[in-house]
Structure formats: structure tokens, C-alpha cells
Amino acid sequence: MSGGYDLNLFASPPDSNFLCSVCHGVLKRPARLPCSHIFCKKCILQWLTRQKTCPCCRKPVKRRKIVHENKLRKTISRLEVKCKNANAGCMVTCPLAHRKGHQDLCPFEPMACPNEGCTSRVPRGALAEHRKHCQQRAQQRCPLGCGATLDPTKHAHHNCYRELHNAWSARQERSRTLLLCLLRRVRRLHRATSIVRRELAELGNFLEEDTALLEGTPQEAAEAEAAPEGSFWAEVGVLRAEVLFK
């Protein structure tokens, strides 16, 4: 790859003394060898990885003998260059050293559309107009970070804090309704449990009375045996015996 500047970058053809013999471009970070030949630093370092000689005179070269030509570098930095967007219509020329600063402000510099989902690249000067009519502008995320996707008609009236508060209030109301329903069911269950408990108690009392009636007490049995035949207690004793031996 070329280590120097492209000749087409310059407003007028550079002096031949500013050209690199390896890449044939304008010297970038010029480096002088002991034999006085000057090359781009990148070009000569790549050359020396293959051959240890000067590309022009073939004299042996040691890397530690390479000298940076800072004075020549400053001279080249003052050469007038065209904007990299000259083919797009920019007519500005400036010193090579200021080219990057111009590029950061050039109205012809291609810029990516900031609208999410849009892959268009438009000149900086036309970016504002493009954003007004960008198809992806119809869908943009809330800038406050709530995650909502908004179209232009809703963007101006969107208030995620209010919407989140309303959603929270609605959830609270649903929770309150569910709690009241649960309390009503618990009350009904409590009443049903009380009724069952009361009926079980009555059934227990009935069974105790029935058991006492069937078994009887020794005193009652003696009175029944001692009772004259045909009397009330004698008849009760007969009936109880029939019940027990059935």
C-alpha cells in the first residue's frame, strides 16, 4: 500500500523533490537514509523488511541510521490541497495541515442519518432537510429511555412519566379489586366452616345421648328388674332389651 499522499489531492502538481521513489506519491513523514535519498517512512520500512539496501542506489542501509526530515515535512504540510469531497462539489482548498479541520466542517462531507433504522448517508449541509423527510423518522424511540416507539404525531405529546404513573395506578386498582374479592371469599369460607363446626358439635351431642340411651346405667337396669310386671318401668326394660338384641 502507498505510504505517501495521492498526487490528485494537491491543487497544483507538487515539486518532484517532494515525491517518494517507492510509492511515487508526495512524501508522508519523510525519512532520509545515510545516502541522502528520502522516502516515506512507511515505504522505506516496508522495503527494508525485504532488502537491506537503498531503493535508489542499492547501498546497504541500517534502520538506526534513518533520520526524520521534520523541516521537509513542515514544507509539505503547507502545500495547498483540495477537499476530499471535491468531486461532490466542494471547491475549498487549504494547506495540507488544515485538511482534517476543514473535513470536520465541510458541508459536502457524507454523514450517516441519525434516525434509527435509516442507512442513508447524505452531505452534512443537507442532513437537516433529510431528517425532516426521512422515512425512518416515523418511528423513533423515546429519548427519555422508557422504550416506547413513537411516530411524529405522538412524539410531541409523549410523556412517559405520566404514562408510567397511569399504568402503575391501573395496576394498583386491579390489585385492590383482587384483594377485595379474596376477602369476600375468605368470609364465605369462614361462615361455611362455622356452620360445619356447629353441625358436627350437634351430631356429637346426639351420638352421646343415643349411646347413653342404648347402654343405660346399672341403677336404671336394677329399677327395671325390680319394677312390678306390667308397670311403666318394666315395659321400658323390655323395649330396651329388644333394641339391644336386635
C-alpha positions as CSV (number, residue, x, y, z in Angstrom):
1,M,0.0,0.0,0.0
2,S,1.2,3.5,-0.8
3,G,2.7,5.4,2.1
4,G,2.6,8.8,0.5
5,Y,-0.2,11.3,-0.4
6,D,-2.0,10.9,-3.7
7,L,-0.9,13.4,-6.3
8,N,-4.6,14.2,-7.2
9,L,-5.0,15.5,-3.7
10,F,-3.0,18.7,-4.4
11,A,-4.3,21.8,-6.0
12,S,-1.3,22.1,-8.3
13,P,1.4,19.4,-9.2
14,P,4.0,19.2,-6.4
15,D,7.7,19.6,-6.9
16,S,9.4,16.4,-8.0
17,N,11.7,16.7,-4.9
18,F,8.6,16.0,-2.8
19,L,7.9,12.6,-4.4
20,C,8.8,9.2,-2.9
21,S,10.7,6.9,-5.3
22,V,8.9,3.8,-3.9
23,C,5.2,4.8,-4.0
24,H,5.5,7.8,-6.3
25,G,3.3,9.8,-4.1
26,V,4.1,13.0,-2.1
27,L,6.3,12.2,0.9
28,K,4.4,11.5,4.1
29,R,6.6,11.6,7.2
30,P,9.8,11.8,5.1
31,A,12.8,9.8,6.2
32,R,16.4,10.3,4.9
33,L,18.9,7.4,4.5
34,P,22.7,7.8,5.0
35,C,23.0,8.0,1.2
36,S,20.8,11.2,1.3
37,H,17.8,9.6,-0.5
38,I,14.5,10.5,1.0
39,F,11.4,8.2,1.2
40,C,8.1,8.0,3.0
41,K,8.8,6.4,6.4
42,K,6.2,3.6,5.8
43,C,7.6,2.9,2.3
44,I,11.2,2.6,3.4
45,L,10.4,0.4,6.4
46,Q,8.4,-2.0,4.3
47,W,11.2,-2.0,1.7
48,L,13.8,-2.9,4.4
49,T,11.8,-5.9,5.5
50,R,12.6,-7.4,2.1
51,Q,16.0,-5.8,1.2
52,K,18.6,-4.1,3.4
53,T,19.7,-1.6,0.7
54,C,18.6,1.8,-0.6
55,P,15.8,1.5,-3.3
56,C,17.7,4.1,-5.5
57,C,21.5,3.5,-5.1
58,R,21.4,0.0,-3.6
59,K,23.8,1.0,-0.8
60,P,23.5,-1.0,2.5
61,V,21.1,0.5,5.0
62,K,20.8,0.1,8.7
63,R,17.5,1.1,10.3
64,R,19.1,3.0,13.1
65,K,20.8,5.3,10.6
66,I,17.4,6.6,9.3
67,V,16.8,10.3,10.0
68,H,13.4,12.0,10.1
69,E,13.2,15.1,7.9
70,N,10.9,17.3,10.0
71,K,11.8,20.5,8.1
72,L,10.7,19.0,4.8
73,R,7.6,17.6,6.5
74,K,6.6,21.1,7.5
75,T,7.2,22.4,4.0
76,I,4.9,19.7,2.5
77,S,2.3,20.4,5.1
78,R,1.9,24.0,3.7
79,L,1.1,22.8,0.2
80,E,-2.4,23.6,-1.0
81,V,-4.7,20.6,-1.3
82,K,-8.2,20.1,-2.5
83,C,-11.0,19.0,-0.2
84,K,-11.6,15.2,-0.3
85,N,-15.2,16.0,-1.3
86,A,-14.1,18.0,-4.4
87,N,-15.9,15.5,-6.7
88,A,-19.1,16.1,-4.7
89,G,-18.9,19.8,-5.3
90,C,-16.6,21.3,-2.6
91,M,-14.4,24.0,-4.2
92,V,-12.4,24.7,-1.0
93,T,-8.6,24.4,-1.0
94,C,-6.4,24.7,2.1
95,P,-3.0,23.8,3.4
96,L,-2.4,20.1,3.9
97,A,-2.1,20.6,7.6
98,H,-5.6,22.1,7.8
99,R,-7.3,19.5,5.6
100,K,-8.6,17.5,8.6
101,G,-10.1,20.5,10.2
102,H,-11.9,21.5,7.0
103,Q,-13.2,18.0,6.6
104,D,-14.9,18.2,10.1
105,L,-16.9,21.2,8.9
106,C,-17.3,20.6,5.2
107,P,-20.9,20.8,4.1
108,F,-20.2,18.1,1.4
109,E,-18.9,15.5,3.9
110,P,-21.1,12.4,3.9
111,M,-22.9,11.9,7.2
112,A,-25.0,9.0,8.4
113,C,-28.6,9.7,9.2
114,P,-29.2,9.7,13.0
115,N,-32.7,8.2,12.7
116,E,-32.7,4.7,13.9
117,G,-33.1,2.2,11.1
118,C,-32.0,4.6,8.3
119,T,-28.9,3.6,6.4
120,S,-28.7,6.7,4.2
121,R,-25.5,8.9,4.1
122,V,-26.2,12.4,3.0
123,P,-24.0,15.6,2.8
124,R,-23.7,17.4,6.1
125,G,-25.3,20.5,4.6
126,A,-28.4,18.5,3.5
127,L,-28.7,16.4,6.7
128,A,-31.3,18.7,8.4
129,E,-33.6,18.6,5.4
130,H,-33.2,14.9,5.0
131,R,-34.2,14.3,8.7
132,K,-37.5,16.1,8.1
133,H,-38.5,13.8,5.3
134,C,-36.7,10.6,6.4
135,Q,-38.9,7.6,6.2
136,Q,-37.5,6.2,9.4
137,R,-38.4,9.4,11.3
138,A,-41.9,8.0,11.5
139,Q,-40.7,5.5,14.2
140,Q,-38.3,6.8,16.9
141,R,-37.7,5.6,20.4
142,C,-38.5,7.8,23.3
143,P,-35.4,10.0,24.1
144,L,-36.1,9.6,27.9
145,G,-35.4,5.9,27.7
146,C,-38.9,4.4,28.5
147,G,-38.5,2.1,25.4
148,A,-41.7,3.4,23.6
149,T,-41.6,3.7,19.8
150,L,-43.2,7.0,18.7
151,D,-44.3,8.5,15.4
152,P,-44.2,12.2,14.7
153,T,-47.8,12.8,15.8
154,K,-47.2,11.3,19.2
155,H,-43.7,12.4,19.9
156,A,-44.7,16.0,20.9
157,H,-47.3,14.8,23.3
158,H,-45.5,11.8,24.7
159,N,-44.9,11.9,28.5
160,C,-43.5,8.6,29.6
161,Y,-43.5,9.6,33.3
162,R,-47.2,10.3,33.2
163,E,-48.0,7.1,31.2
164,L,-45.9,5.0,33.6
165,H,-47.8,6.6,36.6
166,N,-51.1,5.9,34.9
167,A,-50.1,2.3,34.3
168,W,-49.0,2.0,37.9
169,S,-52.3,3.4,39.1
170,A,-54.3,1.0,36.9
171,R,-52.3,-2.0,38.3
172,Q,-52.9,-0.8,41.9
173,E,-56.6,-0.6,41.2
174,R,-56.6,-4.2,39.8
175,S,-54.7,-5.4,42.9
176,R,-57.2,-3.7,45.2
177,T,-60.1,-5.3,43.3
178,L,-58.5,-8.8,43.5
179,L,-57.8,-8.3,47.3
180,L,-61.5,-7.4,48.0
181,C,-62.7,-10.4,46.0
182,L,-60.3,-12.6,48.0
183,L,-61.6,-11.2,51.3
184,R,-65.2,-11.9,50.3
185,R,-64.3,-15.5,49.6
186,V,-62.4,-15.8,52.9
187,R,-65.5,-14.5,54.8
188,R,-67.8,-17.0,52.9
189,L,-65.4,-19.8,53.7
190,H,-65.3,-18.8,57.4
191,R,-69.1,-18.8,57.6
192,A,-69.3,-22.2,56.0
193,T,-66.6,-23.5,58.4
194,S,-68.6,-22.2,61.4
195,I,-71.7,-23.9,60.2
196,V,-69.9,-27.2,59.6
197,R,-68.3,-27.0,63.1
198,R,-71.7,-26.3,64.7
199,E,-73.3,-29.2,62.9
200,L,-70.5,-31.5,63.9
201,A,-70.9,-30.5,67.6
202,E,-74.7,-31.1,67.4
203,L,-74.1,-34.5,65.8
204,G,-71.6,-35.4,68.6
205,N,-74.1,-34.5,71.3
206,F,-76.8,-36.6,69.5
207,L,-74.5,-39.6,69.3
208,E,-73.6,-39.2,73.0
209,E,-77.3,-39.1,74.0
210,D,-78.1,-42.1,71.8
211,T,-75.2,-44.1,73.3
212,A,-76.4,-43.3,76.8
213,L,-79.9,-44.3,75.9
214,L,-78.8,-47.6,74.4
215,E,-76.4,-48.7,77.1
216,G,-78.3,-47.3,80.1
217,T,-77.0,-47.1,83.7
218,P,-76.8,-50.0,86.3
219,Q,-79.3,-48.2,88.5
220,E,-81.9,-47.9,85.7
221,A,-81.4,-51.6,84.9
222,A,-82.0,-52.6,88.6
223,E,-85.1,-50.5,88.8
224,A,-86.5,-52.0,85.6
225,E,-85.9,-55.6,87.0
226,A,-87.5,-54.6,90.4
227,A,-90.5,-53.0,88.8
228,P,-93.7,-54.9,89.0
229,E,-94.7,-56.8,85.9
230,G,-96.9,-54.6,83.7
231,S,-95.6,-51.4,85.1
232,F,-94.1,-48.5,83.1
233,W,-90.5,-49.3,84.1
234,A,-91.0,-52.9,83.2
235,E,-92.2,-52.0,79.7
236,V,-89.2,-49.7,79.3
237,G,-86.9,-52.5,80.2
238,V,-88.5,-54.8,77.7
239,L,-88.2,-52.3,74.9
240,R,-84.5,-51.6,75.7
241,A,-83.7,-55.3,75.7
242,E,-85.4,-55.7,72.3
243,V,-83.3,-52.8,70.9
244,L,-80.1,-54.2,72.2
245,F,-80.6,-57.7,70.9
246,K,-81.9,-56.9,67.5
